[in-house]
Amino acid sequence: HAVIVKKISLPPMPDEELEGQVKLAAEQYIPFDINEVNIDFHVLPPDP
């Protein structure tokens, strides 16, 4: 098992688009088949 934690920045978007955009961004950092991993994310408040 492995865990990869990465903070990424995305522009504001509707919630229904967010999961797909996170998956696309995650493909850059995950060295495995993206369809073989579990992806979870949390929306953080904007930086001050």
N, C-alpha and C positions, 0 to 999 in steps of 0.2 A: 504494500500500500504506500501511497505517496500523497502529500498535500502540497499544493502550490497556492500561495497567497500573493495577490498582486493588486495594488491600487491603480485603477485606471480612471481617466477623465473622459467623460462623454458629454456632448452638448445636451441641454434639456430636451426631453422628448416625451411623448405620451407613454404611459405605463405599458400599453400593449406592444410597443416597439422595443422597449428596453431589453427584454430577455433575448431577442434575436441579435441585437447590437452587442450585448455582453458576450454572447457566444462567438460572434465574429471577431471581437477584440481578443477573446481568450485564445483563439486559434494561434495567435502570434506567440504565446507564452507556454502553451502546453505541448510537450514533445510526444504526445500520443494521439491516436485517432480521436478526434473530438466527439465522435459518436459512441466512444467506449468509456467516457468519463462522466462523472456527475459534476455539474456546475451549479454553484450557489452564489448569490451576491446580495449585498446590502447597499442601499443608497445612503451615502453620507451627506451631511449638510455641506453647503458650499464653504470653501475656505474664506476666512475673513479678509 
